[in-house]
């Protein structure tokens, strides 16, 4: 008789597995004994990161219709903050998200055995932006906006929900800024490490963040529901942000204290608009996003406070 205390091992197809967050998720899944197949652009990078622990494919055409996966983790996507949002750049951003996701939907449509669950990344950009000083709280039921970042996420999520037509339960993770050893945080901290901090815009815009450990833990907990009845499978959007967002000025002050940087220079919104164009709103307009569903389901965040999260990351950095 099998030991019921031993958690099941799942076969999982992963996109975005060589990125910052993807690596954290894959390492967690491997540590739990799951079998991973990574769809990657760079086979050499996949081999360098994981060796023989995972199977890497460069095209979904390498997967026959007889392949069977219990779940899909879809975390592919070009970084949003970077080159100006020209028409061509916007299409690249859409293709790296909705295009990849549609390819997964098309593959599942042909598969003989379909996964039961897909996690698809999104972002709190779905809600658009809030003017500085707006006290409104954005839960999962908050509306979207007719601006590019929101439309990017809307299209991404709508494409992912196409999986539902094939009996796949879809969890959409609307991520805040994920803090860890890689990703956005090192770039944000770089000026402070040189002794001169930067406060973006007015300083009262809200910064919604989450520690990478909480992202990994939430995915692990939701994935564990795979062995439950179909009616118990998770689905729909989850805000994946710490429950206590902070303002930009609080961010600057806290980073200054932790990194012992006593000088913080302003970066006026007008200057950011000049340098970054349309995407400057990602830095100058805030979002007060809260994880209502996770809190309602009883999840307790490992890192609720930004200072504790930052000190943990700095301690790991050594």
Buried (B, 14 or more C-beta within 10 A) or exposed (E): EEEEEEEEEBBBBBBBBBBBBBBBBBBBBBEBEBBBBBBBEEEEEBEEBBEEEBBBBEEBEEBEEEBEBBBBBBBBBEEBEEBEBEEEBBEBBBEBBBBBBBBBBEBBEEBEEBBBBBBBBBBBBBBBBBEBEBEEEBBBEBEBBEBBBBBBBBBBBEBBBBBEEEEBBBBBBBBBBBBBEBBBBBEBBEBBEEEEBBBBBBBBBBBBBBBBBBBBBBBBEBBBBBEEEEEEBBBEBBBBBBBEBBBBBBBBBBBBEBBEBEEBEEBEBEEBBEEBEBBBBBBBBBBBBBBBBBBEEEBEBBBEBBBEBBBBBBEEEE
